Amino acid sequence: MVKAEMILKLVMAPSESHLAFVESYLNLLPDTDVSDFQKVLEMKGFKRSEQVEMVELLRRTANIPDTEDPGTAPDQDSSRIRKLEKLIKEAVVSTQSTGEDRQHPGYGGPGHGSRSGFQ
């Protein structure tokens, strides 16, 4: 019951900063792991991007190695998401440099070429 009370304190308390929240978490629940921390972050209503940042902050603050929980899906998902974001950024940059985002391939814009036989 004590652990549940500590979790309620964390979830209900206002969070001034990410670091303050992580420190409060470690003070109230010193014997914990990353998956418990992620569950608390979800209950608290943090966005997914904030959760990733805060898990990294927890690992640095508590000296938890990245390989502590290799089988968890959130870590694998975040890695996949980072790779996908990188691919999207590369595609956007290449599209902007070629100008394809402003016009369809083969279409010269208004006033260019004929309109398929319509006069």
C-alpha positions as CSV (number, residue, x, y, z in Angstrom):
1,M,0.0,0.0,0.0
2,V,2.9,2.3,0.6
3,K,4.1,2.1,-3.0
4,A,0.6,2.9,-4.3
5,E,0.5,6.0,-2.0
6,M,3.9,7.2,-3.3
7,I,2.7,6.7,-6.9
8,L,-0.4,8.7,-6.1
9,K,1.7,11.5,-4.7
10,L,3.8,11.6,-7.8
11,V,0.8,11.6,-10.2
12,M,-1.1,14.2,-8.3
13,A,1.7,16.6,-7.5
14,P,2.4,19.5,-10.0
15,S,5.7,19.1,-11.9
16,E,7.8,22.2,-12.0
17,S,10.5,20.6,-14.2
18,H,11.5,17.2,-15.6
19,L,14.5,17.1,-13.4
20,A,12.5,17.9,-10.3
21,F,10.0,15.2,-11.2
22,V,12.7,12.6,-11.7
23,E,14.3,13.5,-8.4
24,S,11.0,13.3,-6.6
25,Y,10.4,9.9,-8.2
26,L,13.8,8.6,-7.0
27,N,13.2,10.0,-3.5
28,L,9.7,8.4,-3.2
29,L,10.4,5.2,-5.0
30,P,14.1,4.4,-4.8
31,D,13.7,0.6,-5.5
32,T,12.2,0.9,-9.0
33,D,13.0,0.3,-12.6
34,V,12.4,2.0,-15.9
35,S,9.2,0.2,-16.7
36,D,7.6,1.4,-13.5
37,F,8.8,4.9,-14.2
38,Q,7.2,4.8,-17.7
39,K,3.9,3.7,-16.2
40,V,4.0,6.6,-13.8
41,L,4.7,9.0,-16.7
42,E,1.7,7.6,-18.6
43,M,-0.5,8.1,-15.6
44,K,0.8,11.6,-15.2
45,G,-0.2,12.4,-18.8
46,F,3.2,13.2,-20.3
47,K,3.5,13.1,-24.0
48,R,5.4,10.3,-25.6
49,S,8.2,12.6,-26.7
50,E,8.5,13.9,-23.1
51,Q,8.5,10.3,-21.8
52,V,11.5,9.4,-23.9
53,E,13.4,12.5,-22.6
54,M,12.5,11.8,-19.0
55,V,13.5,8.1,-19.2
56,E,16.9,9.2,-20.4
57,L,17.1,11.8,-17.6
58,L,16.2,9.1,-15.1
59,R,18.9,6.8,-16.5
60,R,21.5,9.6,-16.2
61,T,20.4,10.7,-12.8
62,A,20.1,7.2,-11.3
63,N,23.1,5.8,-13.3
64,I,20.9,3.1,-14.9
65,P,22.5,1.6,-18.0
66,D,20.7,1.7,-21.3
67,T,20.8,-2.1,-21.5
68,E,18.9,-2.5,-18.2
69,D,15.7,-3.4,-19.9
70,P,16.6,-4.5,-23.5
71,G,13.3,-6.4,-24.1
72,T,10.9,-3.5,-23.5
73,A,8.9,-2.4,-26.4
74,P,9.0,1.4,-25.7
75,D,12.8,1.4,-26.1
76,Q,12.6,-0.5,-29.3
77,D,9.8,1.7,-30.6
78,S,11.7,4.9,-29.8
79,S,14.7,3.6,-31.7
80,R,12.4,2.8,-34.7
81,I,10.8,6.2,-34.4
82,R,14.1,7.9,-34.4
83,K,15.2,6.0,-37.6
84,L,11.8,6.9,-39.2
85,E,12.2,10.6,-38.2
86,K,15.7,10.6,-39.8
87,L,14.4,9.1,-43.0
88,I,11.5,11.6,-43.2
89,K,13.8,14.5,-42.6
90,E,16.2,13.3,-45.3
91,A,13.2,12.9,-47.7
92,V,11.9,16.4,-46.9
93,V,15.3,18.0,-47.5
94,S,15.8,16.2,-50.8
95,T,12.3,17.1,-51.9
96,Q,12.8,20.8,-51.0
97,S,16.1,20.9,-52.9
98,T,14.6,19.5,-56.1
99,G,11.4,21.5,-55.8
100,E,9.1,18.5,-56.0
101,D,7.0,19.7,-53.1
102,R,5.8,22.6,-55.1
103,Q,4.6,20.7,-58.2
104,H,3.8,17.3,-59.4
105,P,6.4,15.5,-61.6
106,G,5.6,16.2,-65.2
107,Y,3.3,19.1,-64.5
108,G,4.7,22.6,-65.2
109,G,2.1,24.5,-63.3
110,P,-0.6,26.8,-64.6
111,G,-0.2,28.0,-68.2
112,H,2.4,25.4,-69.1
113,G,1.6,22.9,-71.9
114,S,-1.7,21.8,-73.2
115,R,-4.6,20.5,-71.3
116,S,-5.0,17.0,-72.8
117,G,-6.7,18.2,-76.0
118,F,-9.0,20.8,-74.4
119,Q,-8.7,24.2,-76.0
